[in-house]
Amino acid sequence: MVLVDPQEQGGHPFMEVKEMAVVPAWRRKGVARALLASALDAVVADGADDVRPCTVEQFRTRAIDLYASVGFRRFKDFPRYRKPMPD
């Protein structure tokens, strides 16, 4: 599954890959790459010229490696903060 959502920032439209998931039994078989390629083809056909995946380095998944392998490059890091709350 790939969820792509149209966004806009400063008057510039772009598509954001919000989520990508593959059933565990099908991982490491090229399914994610095929899904991502299909999603990219669809957004380009719709006229998108800027696509941004949403990833979090602290919660490392293989998606970061997948995005890099198909030509995405790191643009900006967004830190995430946490605060434990008392019980």
PDB file of N, CA, C and O in Angstrom, chain B, residues numbered from 101:
ATOM      1  N   MET B 101       0.844  -1.157   0.000  1.00  0.00           N
ATOM      2  CA  MET B 101       0.000   0.000   0.000  1.00  0.00           C
ATOM      3  C   MET B 101       0.891   1.222   0.000  1.00  0.00           C
ATOM      4  O   MET B 101       1.872   1.281   0.742  1.00  0.00           O
ATOM      5  N   VAL B 102       0.555   2.206  -0.834  1.00  0.00           N
ATOM      6  CA  VAL B 102       1.241   3.499  -0.840  1.00  0.00           C
ATOM      7  C   VAL B 102       0.170   4.569  -0.752  1.00  0.00           C
ATOM      8  O   VAL B 102      -0.780   4.577  -1.535  1.00  0.00           O
ATOM      9  N   LEU B 103       0.330   5.471   0.203  1.00  0.00           N
ATOM     10  CA  LEU B 103      -0.597   6.588   0.372  1.00  0.00           C
ATOM     11  C   LEU B 103       0.130   7.867  -0.027  1.00  0.00           C
ATOM     12  O   LEU B 103       1.111   8.258   0.604  1.00  0.00           O
ATOM     13  N   VAL B 104      -0.364   8.516  -1.088  1.00  0.00           N
ATOM     14  CA  VAL B 104       0.224   9.757  -1.590  1.00  0.00           C
ATOM     15  C   VAL B 104      -0.824  10.849  -1.440  1.00  0.00           C
ATOM     16  O   VAL B 104      -1.988  10.662  -1.793  1.00  0.00           O
ATOM     17  N   ASP B 105      -0.393  12.001  -0.908  1.00  0.00           N
ATOM     18  CA  ASP B 105      -1.321  13.076  -0.582  1.00  0.00           C
ATOM     19  C   ASP B 105      -0.838  14.391  -1.191  1.00  0.00           C
ATOM     20  O   ASP B 105       0.320  14.764  -1.005  1.00  0.00           O
ATOM     21  N   PRO B 106      -1.720  15.108  -1.926  1.00  0.00           N
ATOM     22  CA  PRO B 106      -1.310  16.405  -2.458  1.00  0.00           C
ATOM     23  C   PRO B 106      -1.148  17.422  -1.328  1.00  0.00           C
ATOM     24  O   PRO B 106      -1.964  17.473  -0.407  1.00  0.00           O
ATOM     25  N   GLN B 107      -0.104  18.220  -1.405  1.00  0.00           N
ATOM     26  CA  GLN B 107       0.195  19.236  -0.397  1.00  0.00           C
ATOM     27  C   GLN B 107       0.554  20.546  -1.096  1.00  0.00           C
ATOM     28  O   GLN B 107       0.714  20.591  -2.316  1.00  0.00           O
ATOM     29  N   GLU B 108       0.677  21.595  -0.312  1.00  0.00           N
ATOM     30  CA  GLU B 108       1.143  22.870  -0.846  1.00  0.00           C
ATOM     31  C   GLU B 108       1.941  23.577   0.229  1.00  0.00           C
ATOM     32  O   GLU B 108       1.564  23.571   1.401  1.00  0.00           O
ATOM     33  N   GLN B 109       3.041  24.185  -0.171  1.00  0.00           N
ATOM     34  CA  GLN B 109       3.874  24.932   0.767  1.00  0.00           C
ATOM     35  C   GLN B 109       4.351  26.194   0.064  1.00  0.00           C
ATOM     36  O   GLN B 109       5.038  26.125  -0.955  1.00  0.00           O
ATOM     37  N   GLY B 110       3.989  27.333   0.607  1.00  0.00           N
ATOM     38  CA  GLY B 110       4.396  28.601   0.015  1.00  0.00           C
ATOM     39  C   GLY B 110       3.934  28.778  -1.421  1.00  0.00           C
ATOM     40  O   GLY B 110       4.646  29.361  -2.239  1.00  0.00           O
ATOM     41  N   GLY B 111       2.754  28.283  -1.727  1.00  0.00           N
ATOM     42  CA  GLY B 111       2.206  28.394  -3.071  1.00  0.00           C
ATOM     43  C   GLY B 111       2.746  27.363  -4.051  1.00  0.00           C
ATOM     44  O   GLY B 111       2.381  27.376  -5.227  1.00  0.00           O
ATOM     45  N   HIS B 112       3.608  26.473  -3.580  1.00  0.00           N
ATOM     46  CA  HIS B 112       4.182  25.440  -4.443  1.00  0.00           C
ATOM     47  C   HIS B 112       3.506  24.093  -4.146  1.00  0.00           C
ATOM     48  O   HIS B 112       3.638  23.568  -3.041  1.00  0.00           O
ATOM     49  N   PRO B 113       2.790  23.536  -5.116  1.00  0.00           N
ATOM     50  CA  PRO B 113       2.152  22.231  -4.890  1.00  0.00           C
ATOM     51  C   PRO B 113       3.180  21.099  -4.994  1.00  0.00           C
ATOM     52  O   PRO B 113       4.129  21.175  -5.773  1.00  0.00           O
ATOM     53  N   PHE B 114       2.975  20.072  -4.211  1.00  0.00           N
ATOM     54  CA  PHE B 114       3.805  18.876  -4.290  1.00  0.00           C
ATOM     55  C   PHE B 114       3.006  17.688  -3.794  1.00  0.00           C
ATOM     56  O   PHE B 114       1.956  17.847  -3.173  1.00  0.00           O
ATOM     57  N   MET B 115       3.509  16.505  -4.071  1.00  0.00           N
ATOM     58  CA  MET B 115       2.881  15.276  -3.596  1.00  0.00           C
ATOM     59  C   MET B 115       3.756  14.710  -2.489  1.00  0.00           C
ATOM     60  O   MET B 115       4.983  14.703  -2.596  1.00  0.00           O
ATOM     61  N   GLU B 116       3.122  14.240  -1.432  1.00  0.00           N
ATOM     62  CA  GLU B 116       3.868  13.662  -0.316  1.00  0.00           C
ATOM     63  C   GLU B 116       3.500  12.192  -0.156  1.00  0.00           C
ATOM     64  O   GLU B 116       2.326  11.839  -0.053  1.00  0.00           O
ATOM     65  N   VAL B 117       4.523  11.345  -0.137  1.00  0.00           N
ATOM     66  CA  VAL B 117       4.309   9.932   0.158  1.00  0.00           C
ATOM     67  C   VAL B 117       4.171   9.860   1.675  1.00  0.00           C
ATOM     68  O   VAL B 117       5.163   9.946   2.399  1.00  0.00           O
ATOM     69  N   LYS B 118       2.953   9.703   2.145  1.00  0.00           N
ATOM     70  CA  LYS B 118       2.664   9.720   3.583  1.00  0.00           C
ATOM     71  C   LYS B 118       2.966   8.393   4.259  1.00  0.00           C
ATOM     72  O   LYS B 118       3.446   8.346   5.392  1.00  0.00           O
ATOM     73  N   GLU B 119       2.674   7.314   3.540  1.00  0.00           N
ATOM     74  CA  GLU B 119       2.804   5.997   4.170  1.00  0.00           C
ATOM     75  C   GLU B 119       3.025   4.947   3.088  1.00  0.00           C
ATOM     76  O   GLU B 119       2.500   5.047   1.979  1.00  0.00           O
ATOM     77  N   MET B 120       3.805   3.954   3.436  1.00  0.00           N
ATOM     78  CA  MET B 120       4.014   2.824   2.541  1.00  0.00           C
ATOM     79  C   MET B 120       4.131   1.585   3.414  1.00  0.00           C
ATOM     80  O   MET B 120       4.835   1.594   4.425  1.00  0.00           O
ATOM     81  N   ALA B 121       3.444   0.526   3.025  1.00  0.00           N
ATOM     82  CA  ALA B 121       3.475  -0.697   3.830  1.00  0.00           C
ATOM     83  C   ALA B 121       3.354  -1.918   2.923  1.00  0.00           C
ATOM     84  O   ALA B 121       2.655  -1.900   1.910  1.00  0.00           O
ATOM     85  N   VAL B 122       4.052  -2.972   3.317  1.00  0.00           N
ATOM     86  CA  VAL B 122       3.984  -4.251   2.620  1.00  0.00           C
ATOM     87  C   VAL B 122       3.787  -5.327   3.686  1.00  0.00           C
ATOM     88  O   VAL B 122       4.441  -5.299   4.728  1.00  0.00           O
ATOM     89  N   VAL B 123       2.903  -6.257   3.430  1.00  0.00           N
ATOM     90  CA  VAL B 123       2.666  -7.370   4.338  1.00  0.00           C
ATOM     91  C   VAL B 123       4.007  -8.069   4.604  1.00  0.00           C
ATOM     92  O   VAL B 123       4.764  -8.325   3.668  1.00  0.00           O
ATOM     93  N   PRO B 124       4.304  -8.379   5.870  1.00  0.00           N
ATOM     94  CA  PRO B 124       5.612  -8.965   6.190  1.00  0.00           C
ATOM     95  C   PRO B 124       6.045 -10.133   5.302  1.00  0.00           C
ATOM     96  O   PRO B 124       7.218 -10.221   4.938  1.00  0.00           O
ATOM     97  N   ALA B 125       5.136 -11.014   4.954  1.00  0.00           N
ATOM     98  CA  ALA B 125       5.503 -12.171   4.139  1.00  0.00           C
ATOM     99  C   ALA B 125       5.983 -11.780   2.737  1.00  0.00           C
ATOM    100  O   ALA B 125       6.661 -12.567   2.077  1.00  0.00           O
ATOM    101  N   TRP B 126       5.641 -10.580   2.281  1.00  0.00           N
ATOM    102  CA  TRP B 126       6.010 -10.133   0.938  1.00  0.00           C
ATOM    103  C   TRP B 126       7.173  -9.150   0.936  1.00  0.00           C
ATOM    104  O   TRP B 126       7.559  -8.668  -0.129  1.00  0.00           O
ATOM    105  N   ARG B 127       7.731  -8.847   2.073  1.00  0.00           N
ATOM    106  CA  ARG B 127       8.855  -7.905   2.127  1.00  0.00           C
ATOM    107  C   ARG B 127      10.109  -8.531   1.541  1.00  0.00           C
ATOM    108  O   ARG B 127      10.267  -9.752   1.529  1.00  0.00           O
ATOM    109  N   ARG B 128      11.006  -7.663   1.050  1.00  0.00           N
ATOM    110  CA  ARG B 128      12.293  -8.069   0.462  1.00  0.00           C
ATOM    111  C   ARG B 128      12.110  -8.858  -0.835  1.00  0.00           C
ATOM    112  O   ARG B 128      12.964  -9.663  -1.208  1.00  0.00           O
ATOM    113  N   LYS B 129      10.976  -8.616  -1.524  1.00  0.00           N
ATOM    114  CA  LYS B 129      10.704  -9.301  -2.793  1.00  0.00           C
ATOM    115  C   LYS B 129      10.435  -8.316  -3.923  1.00  0.00           C
ATOM    116  O   LYS B 129       9.989  -8.715  -4.999  1.00  0.00           O
ATOM    117  N   GLY B 130      10.702  -7.031  -3.690  1.00  0.00           N
ATOM    118  CA  GLY B 130      10.506  -6.031  -4.734  1.00  0.00           C
ATOM    119  C   GLY B 130       9.121  -5.432  -4.781  1.00  0.00           C
ATOM    120  O   GLY B 130       8.836  -4.613  -5.655  1.00  0.00           O
ATOM    121  N   VAL B 131       8.252  -5.818  -3.864  1.00  0.00           N
ATOM    122  CA  VAL B 131       6.874  -5.315  -3.878  1.00  0.00           C
ATOM    123  C   VAL B 131       6.836  -3.816  -3.580  1.00  0.00           C
ATOM    124  O   VAL B 131       6.146  -3.067  -4.272  1.00  0.00           O
ATOM    125  N   ALA B 132       7.563  -3.374  -2.568  1.00  0.00           N
ATOM    126  CA  ALA B 132       7.565  -1.945  -2.218  1.00  0.00           C
ATOM    127  C   ALA B 132       8.101  -1.109  -3.375  1.00  0.00           C
ATOM    128  O   ALA B 132       7.555  -0.048  -3.681  1.00  0.00           O
ATOM    129  N   ARG B 133       9.162  -1.580  -4.015  1.00  0.00           N
ATOM    130  CA  ARG B 133       9.732  -0.861  -5.158  1.00  0.00           C
ATOM    131  C   ARG B 133       8.705  -0.755  -6.288  1.00  0.00           C
ATOM    132  O   ARG B 133       8.566   0.303  -6.901  1.00  0.00           O
ATOM    133  N   ALA B 134       7.990  -1.841  -6.563  1.00  0.00           N
ATOM    134  CA  ALA B 134       6.970  -1.830  -7.612  1.00  0.00           C
ATOM    135  C   ALA B 134       5.817  -0.896  -7.257  1.00  0.00           C
ATOM    136  O   ALA B 134       5.327  -0.158  -8.112  1.00  0.00           O
ATOM    137  N   LEU B 135       5.382  -0.928  -5.996  1.00  0.00           N
ATOM    138  CA  LEU B 135       4.313  -0.028  -5.552  1.00  0.00           C
ATOM    139  C   LEU B 135       4.740   1.433  -5.656  1.00  0.00           C
ATOM    140  O   LEU B 135       3.975   2.280  -6.117  1.00  0.00           O
ATOM    141  N   LEU B 136       5.960   1.719  -5.226  1.00  0.00           N
ATOM    142  CA  LEU B 136       6.468   3.092  -5.288  1.00  0.00           C
ATOM    143  C   LEU B 136       6.585   3.550  -6.738  1.00  0.00           C
ATOM    144  O   LEU B 136       6.209   4.677  -7.058  1.00  0.00           O
ATOM    145  N   ALA B 137       7.100   2.693  -7.618  1.00  0.00           N
ATOM    146  CA  ALA B 137       7.218   3.044  -9.041  1.00  0.00           C
ATOM    147  C   ALA B 137       5.853   3.348  -9.640  1.00  0.00           C
ATOM    148  O   ALA B 137       5.702   4.302 -10.403  1.00  0.00           O
ATOM    149  N   SER B 138       4.866   2.541  -9.298  1.00  0.00           N
ATOM    150  CA  SER B 138       3.507   2.757  -9.802  1.00  0.00           C
ATOM    151  C   SER B 138       2.934   4.078  -9.289  1.00  0.00           C
ATOM    152  O   SER B 138       2.313   4.827 -10.043  1.00  0.00           O
ATOM    153  N   ALA B 139       3.147   4.356  -8.004  1.00  0.00           N
ATOM    154  CA  ALA B 139       2.651   5.607  -7.422  1.00  0.00           C
ATOM    155  C   ALA B 139       3.335   6.807  -8.067  1.00  0.00           C
ATOM    156  O   ALA B 139       2.683   7.810  -8.356  1.00  0.00           O
ATOM    157  N   LEU B 140       4.642   6.714  -8.295  1.00  0.00           N
ATOM    158  CA  LEU B 140       5.366   7.822  -8.931  1.00  0.00           C
ATOM    159  C   LEU B 140       4.891   8.034 -10.359  1.00  0.00           C
ATOM    160  O   LEU B 140       4.740   9.175 -10.796  1.00  0.00           O
ATOM    161  N   ASP B 141       4.653   6.956 -11.091  1.00  0.00           N
ATOM    162  CA  ASP B 141       4.112   7.080 -12.447  1.00  0.00           C
ATOM    163  C   ASP B 141       2.770   7.798 -12.424  1.00  0.00           C
ATOM    164  O   ASP B 141       2.509   8.654 -13.269  1.00  0.00           O
ATOM    165  N   ALA B 142       1.923   7.456 -11.467  1.00  0.00           N
ATOM    166  CA  ALA B 142       0.587   8.058 -11.377  1.00  0.00           C
ATOM    167  C   ALA B 142       0.657   9.543 -11.054  1.00  0.00           C
ATOM    168  O   ALA B 142      -0.072  10.336 -11.649  1.00  0.00           O
ATOM    169  N   VAL B 143       1.522   9.933 -10.117  1.00  0.00           N
ATOM    170  CA  VAL B 143       1.561  11.357  -9.750  1.00  0.00           C
ATOM    171  C   VAL B 143       2.215  12.182 -10.853  1.00  0.00           C
ATOM    172  O   VAL B 143       1.844  13.338 -11.057  1.00  0.00           O
ATOM    173  N   VAL B 144       3.182  11.607 -11.567  1.00  0.00           N
ATOM    174  CA  VAL B 144       3.778  12.317 -12.703  1.00  0.00           C
ATOM    175  C   VAL B 144       2.741  12.477 -13.809  1.00  0.00           C
ATOM    176  O   VAL B 144       2.675  13.530 -14.443  1.00  0.00           O
ATOM    177  N   ALA B 145       1.936  11.452 -14.048  1.00  0.00           N
ATOM    178  CA  ALA B 145       0.866  11.533 -15.050  1.00  0.00           C
ATOM    179  C   ALA B 145      -0.151  12.605 -14.688  1.00  0.00           C
ATOM    180  O   ALA B 145      -0.781  13.198 -15.564  1.00  0.00           O
ATOM    181  N   ASP B 146      -0.308  12.852 -13.373  1.00  0.00           N
ATOM    182  CA  ASP B 146      -1.217  13.909 -12.912  1.00  0.00           C
ATOM    183  C   ASP B 146      -0.563  15.278 -12.927  1.00  0.00           C
ATOM    184  O   ASP B 146      -1.196  16.269 -12.563  1.00  0.00           O
ATOM    185  N   GLY B 147       0.709  15.348 -13.348  1.00  0.00           N
ATOM    186  CA  GLY B 147       1.371  16.641 -13.482  1.00  0.00           C
ATOM    187  C   GLY B 147       2.279  17.024 -12.336  1.00  0.00           C
ATOM    188  O   GLY B 147       2.799  18.140 -12.318  1.00  0.00           O
ATOM    189  N   ALA B 148       2.488  16.139 -11.382  1.00  0.00           N
ATOM    190  CA  ALA B 148       3.364  16.468 -10.249  1.00  0.00           C
ATOM    191  C   ALA B 148       4.814  16.535 -10.707  1.00  0.00           C
ATOM    192  O   ALA B 148       5.273  15.680 -11.465  1.00  0.00           O
ATOM    193  N   ASP B 149       5.533  17.553 -10.246  1.00  0.00           N
ATOM    194  CA  ASP B 149       6.960  17.635 -10.558  1.00  0.00           C
ATOM    195  C   ASP B 149       7.802  17.653  -9.281  1.00  0.00           C
ATOM    196  O   ASP B 149       9.017  17.848  -9.332  1.00  0.00           O
ATOM    197  N   ASP B 150       7.147  17.449  -8.140  1.00  0.00           N
ATOM    198  CA  ASP B 150       7.843  17.428  -6.857  1.00  0.00           C
ATOM    199  C   ASP B 150       7.163  16.384  -5.971  1.00  0.00           C
ATOM    200  O   ASP B 150       5.987  16.515  -5.633  1.00  0.00           O
ATOM    201  N   VAL B 151       7.910  15.357  -5.603  1.00  0.00           N
ATOM    202  CA  VAL B 151       7.378  14.296  -4.752  1.00  0.00           C
ATOM    203  C   VAL B 151       8.297  14.159  -3.549  1.00  0.00           C
ATOM    204  O   VAL B 151       9.517  14.084  -3.692  1.00  0.00           O
ATOM    205  N   ARG B 152       7.698  14.126  -2.362  1.00  0.00           N
ATOM    206  CA  ARG B 152       8.474  14.079  -1.123  1.00  0.00           C
ATOM    207  C   ARG B 152       7.983  12.935  -0.237  1.00  0.00           C
ATOM    208  O   ARG B 152       6.818  12.914   0.160  1.00  0.00           O
ATOM    209  N   PRO B 153       8.860  11.994   0.072  1.00  0.00           N
ATOM    210  CA  PRO B 153       8.465  10.963   1.036  1.00  0.00           C
ATOM    211  C   PRO B 153       8.570  11.515   2.456  1.00  0.00           C
ATOM    212  O   PRO B 153       9.414  12.363   2.743  1.00  0.00           O
ATOM    213  N   CYS B 154       7.727  11.036   3.312  1.00  0.00           N
ATOM    214  CA  CYS B 154       7.731  11.439   4.717  1.00  0.00           C
ATOM    215  C   CYS B 154       8.390  10.310   5.506  1.00  0.00           C
ATOM    216  O   CYS B 154       7.815   9.229   5.640  1.00  0.00           O
ATOM    217  N   THR B 155       9.587  10.553   6.027  1.00  0.00           N
ATOM    218  CA  THR B 155      10.308   9.533   6.778  1.00  0.00           C
ATOM    219  C   THR B 155      10.802  10.120   8.090  1.00  0.00           C
ATOM    220  O   THR B 155      10.892  11.338   8.246  1.00  0.00           O
ATOM    221  N   VAL B 156      11.114   9.257   9.011  1.00  0.00           N
ATOM    222  CA  VAL B 156      11.637   9.677  10.311  1.00  0.00           C
ATOM    223  C   VAL B 156      12.887   8.860  10.593  1.00  0.00           C
ATOM    224  O   VAL B 156      12.808   7.644  10.769  1.00  0.00           O
ATOM    225  N   GLU B 157      14.026   9.508  10.636  1.00  0.00           N
ATOM    226  CA  GLU B 157      15.300   8.823  10.826  1.00  0.00           C
ATOM    227  C   GLU B 157      15.355   8.064  12.147  1.00  0.00           C
ATOM    228  O   GLU B 157      15.952   6.990  12.217  1.00  0.00           O
ATOM    229  N   GLN B 158      14.740   8.606  13.194  1.00  0.00           N
ATOM    230  CA  GLN B 158      14.790   7.957  14.503  1.00  0.00           C
ATOM    231  C   GLN B 158      14.084   6.604  14.509  1.00  0.00           C
ATOM    232  O   GLN B 158      14.436   5.726  15.296  1.00  0.00           O
ATOM    233  N   PHE B 159      13.103   6.431  13.648  1.00  0.00           N
ATOM    234  CA  PHE B 159      12.381   5.174  13.555  1.00  0.00           C
ATOM    235  C   PHE B 159      12.790   4.507  12.244  1.00  0.00           C
ATOM    236  O   PHE B 159      11.976   4.334  11.337  1.00  0.00           O
ATOM    237  N   ARG B 160      14.032   4.147  12.167  1.00  0.00           N
ATOM    238  CA  ARG B 160      14.648   3.662  10.936  1.00  0.00           C
ATOM    239  C   ARG B 160      13.913   2.437  10.381  1.00  0.00           C
ATOM    240  O   ARG B 160      13.695   1.441  11.071  1.00  0.00           O
ATOM    241  N   THR B 161      13.553   2.558   9.134  1.00  0.00           N
ATOM    242  CA  THR B 161      12.958   1.436   8.417  1.00  0.00           C
ATOM    243  C   THR B 161      13.712   1.288   7.100  1.00  0.00           C
ATOM    244  O   THR B 161      14.543   2.131   6.762  1.00  0.00           O
ATOM    245  N   ARG B 162      13.439   0.262   6.384  1.00  0.00           N
ATOM    246  CA  ARG B 162      14.094   0.054   5.095  1.00  0.00           C
ATOM    247  C   ARG B 162      13.571   1.035   4.051  1.00  0.00           C
ATOM    248  O   ARG B 162      14.161   1.152   2.977  1.00  0.00           O
ATOM    249  N   ALA B 163      12.483   1.741   4.338  1.00  0.00           N
ATOM    250  CA  ALA B 163      11.932   2.700   3.384  1.00  0.00           C
ATOM    251  C   ALA B 163      12.951   3.781   3.039  1.00  0.00           C
ATOM    252  O   ALA B 163      13.023   4.219   1.891  1.00  0.00           O
ATOM    253  N   ILE B 164      13.733   4.212   4.013  1.00  0.00           N
ATOM    254  CA  ILE B 164      14.735   5.242   3.749  1.00  0.00           C
ATOM    255  C   ILE B 164      15.722   4.737   2.702  1.00  0.00           C
ATOM    256  O   ILE B 164      16.077   5.475   1.784  1.00  0.00           O
ATOM    257  N   ASP B 165      16.165   3.497   2.828  1.00  0.00           N
ATOM    258  CA  ASP B 165      17.076   2.909   1.843  1.00  0.00           C
ATOM    259  C   ASP B 165      16.396   2.780   0.482  1.00  0.00           C
ATOM    260  O   ASP B 165      17.022   3.020  -0.550  1.00  0.00           O
ATOM    261  N   LEU B 166      15.125   2.404   0.475  1.00  0.00           N
ATOM    262  CA  LEU B 166      14.386   2.273  -0.778  1.00  0.00           C
ATOM    263  C   LEU B 166      14.304   3.622  -1.482  1.00  0.00           C
ATOM    264  O   LEU B 166      14.591   3.714  -2.675  1.00  0.00           O
ATOM    265  N   TYR B 167      13.916   4.664  -0.760  1.00  0.00           N
ATOM    266  CA  TYR B 167      13.816   5.994  -1.376  1.00  0.00           C
ATOM    267  C   TYR B 167      15.153   6.422  -1.964  1.00  0.00           C
ATOM    268  O   TYR B 167      15.201   6.940  -3.079  1.00  0.00           O
ATOM    269  N   ALA B 168      16.229   6.212  -1.233  1.00  0.00           N
ATOM    270  CA  ALA B 168      17.562   6.578  -1.734  1.00  0.00           C
ATOM    271  C   ALA B 168      17.908   5.787  -2.989  1.00  0.00           C
ATOM    272  O   ALA B 168      18.505   6.331  -3.918  1.00  0.00           O
ATOM    273  N   SER B 169      17.538   4.510  -3.025  1.00  0.00           N
ATOM    274  CA  SER B 169      17.903   3.657  -4.160  1.00  0.00           C
ATOM    275  C   SER B 169      17.176   4.031  -5.448  1.00  0.00           C
ATOM    276  O   SER B 169      17.641   3.689  -6.535  1.00  0.00           O
ATOM    277  N   VAL B 170      16.044   4.729  -5.346  1.00  0.00           N
ATOM    278  CA  VAL B 170      15.323   5.143  -6.557  1.00  0.00           C
ATOM    279  C   VAL B 170      15.541   6.616  -6.877  1.00  0.00           C
ATOM    280  O   VAL B 170      14.858   7.178  -7.734  1.00  0.00           O
ATOM    281  N   GLY B 171      16.499   7.243  -6.185  1.00  0.00           N
ATOM    282  CA  GLY B 171      16.900   8.590  -6.565  1.00  0.00           C
ATOM    283  C   GLY B 171      16.478   9.725  -5.658  1.00  0.00           C
ATOM    284  O   GLY B 171      16.849  10.872  -5.906  1.00  0.00           O
ATOM    285  N   PHE B 172      15.712   9.442  -4.611  1.00  0.00           N
ATOM    286  CA  PHE B 172      15.384  10.516  -3.672  1.00  0.00           C
ATOM    287  C   PHE B 172      16.651  10.883  -2.907  1.00  0.00           C
ATOM    288  O   PHE B 172      17.500  10.029  -2.649  1.00  0.00           O
ATOM    289  N   ARG B 173      16.771  12.146  -2.549  1.00  0.00           N
ATOM    290  CA  ARG B 173      17.893  12.567  -1.726  1.00  0.00           C
ATOM    291  C   ARG B 173      17.375  13.323  -0.515  1.00  0.00           C
ATOM    292  O   ARG B 173      16.322  13.959  -0.561  1.00  0.00           O
ATOM    293  N   ARG B 174      18.129  13.241   0.560  1.00  0.00           N
ATOM    294  CA  ARG B 174      17.743  13.914   1.793  1.00  0.00           C
ATOM    295  C   ARG B 174      17.771  15.418   1.567  1.00  0.00           C
ATOM    296  O   ARG B 174      18.760  15.971   1.087  1.00  0.00           O
ATOM    297  N   PHE B 175      16.687  16.058   1.914  1.00  0.00           N
ATOM    298  CA  PHE B 175      16.562  17.491   1.719  1.00  0.00           C
ATOM    299  C   PHE B 175      16.668  18.230   3.049  1.00  0.00           C
ATOM    300  O   PHE B 175      17.382  19.227   3.160  1.00  0.00           O
ATOM    301  N   LYS B 176      15.955  17.736   4.053  1.00  0.00           N
ATOM    302  CA  LYS B 176      15.918  18.417   5.331  1.00  0.00           C
ATOM    303  C   LYS B 176      15.536  17.413   6.410  1.00  0.00           C
ATOM    304  O   LYS B 176      14.728  16.514   6.176  1.00  0.00           O
ATOM    305  N   ASP B 177      16.113  17.569   7.572  1.00  0.00           N
ATOM    306  CA  ASP B 177      15.759  16.718   8.706  1.00  0.00           C
ATOM    307  C   ASP B 177      14.804  17.468   9.616  1.00  0.00           C
ATOM    308  O   ASP B 177      14.981  18.657   9.880  1.00  0.00           O
ATOM    309  N   PHE B 178      13.803  16.768  10.087  1.00  0.00           N
ATOM    310  CA  PHE B 178      12.851  17.321  11.032  1.00  0.00           C
ATOM    311  C   PHE B 178      12.996  16.561  12.345  1.00  0.00           C
ATOM    312  O   PHE B 178      12.603  15.397  12.431  1.00  0.00           O
ATOM    313  N   PRO B 179      13.549  17.198  13.357  1.00  0.00           N
ATOM    314  CA  PRO B 179      13.704  16.475  14.633  1.00  0.00           C
ATOM    315  C   PRO B 179      12.351  16.172  15.258  1.00  0.00           C
ATOM    316  O   PRO B 179      11.376  16.897  15.065  1.00  0.00           O
ATOM    317  N   ARG B 180      12.322  15.090  16.004  1.00  0.00           N
ATOM    318  CA  ARG B 180      11.116  14.715  16.740  1.00  0.00           C
ATOM    319  C   ARG B 180      11.459  14.762  18.214  1.00  0.00           C
ATOM    320  O   ARG B 180      12.545  14.353  18.626  1.00  0.00           O
ATOM    321  N   TYR B 181      10.546  15.252  18.987  1.00  0.00           N
ATOM    322  CA  TYR B 181      10.762  15.377  20.424  1.00  0.00           C
ATOM    323  C   TYR B 181       9.770  14.497  21.161  1.00  0.00           C
ATOM    324  O   TYR B 181       8.654  14.261  20.698  1.00  0.00           O
ATOM    325  N   ARG B 182      10.197  14.021  22.312  1.00  0.00           N
ATOM    326  CA  ARG B 182       9.323  13.218  23.163  1.00  0.00           C
ATOM    327  C   ARG B 182       9.495  13.664  24.597  1.00  0.00           C
ATOM    328  O   ARG B 182      10.558  14.140  24.995  1.00  0.00           O
ATOM    329  N   LYS B 183       8.445  13.507  25.358  1.00  0.00           N
ATOM    330  CA  LYS B 183       8.502  13.782  26.774  1.00  0.00           C
ATOM    331  C   LYS B 183       7.704  12.708  27.481  1.00  0.00           C
ATOM    332  O   LYS B 183       6.499  12.590  27.262  1.00  0.00           O
ATOM    333  N   PRO B 184       8.357  11.917  28.332  1.00  0.00           N
ATOM    334  CA  PRO B 184       7.592  10.926  29.081  1.00  0.00           C
ATOM    335  C   PRO B 184       6.651  11.625  30.058  1.00  0.00           C
ATOM    336  O   PRO B 184       7.042  12.577  30.733  1.00  0.00           O
ATOM    337  N   MET B 185       5.445  11.162  30.126  1.00  0.00           N
ATOM    338  CA  MET B 185       4.457  11.736  31.042  1.00  0.00           C
ATOM    339  C   MET B 185       4.320  10.836  32.259  1.00  0.00           C
ATOM    340  O   MET B 185       4.363   9.612  32.144  1.00  0.00           O
ATOM    341  N   PRO B 186       4.156  11.440  33.410  1.00  0.00           N
ATOM    342  CA  PRO B 186       4.024  10.611  34.634  1.00  0.00           C
ATOM    343  C   PRO B 186       2.746   9.772  34.582  1.00  0.00           C
ATOM    344  O   PRO B 186       1.746  10.158  33.978  1.00  0.00           O
ATOM    345  N   ASP B 187       2.815   8.638  35.223  1.00  0.00           N
ATOM    346  CA  ASP B 187       1.638   7.757  35.279  1.00  0.00           C
ATOM    347  C   ASP B 187       0.580   8.300  36.193  1.00  0.00           C
ATOM    348  O   ASP B 187      -0.473   7.682  36.354  1.00  0.00           O
TER     349      ASP B 187
END
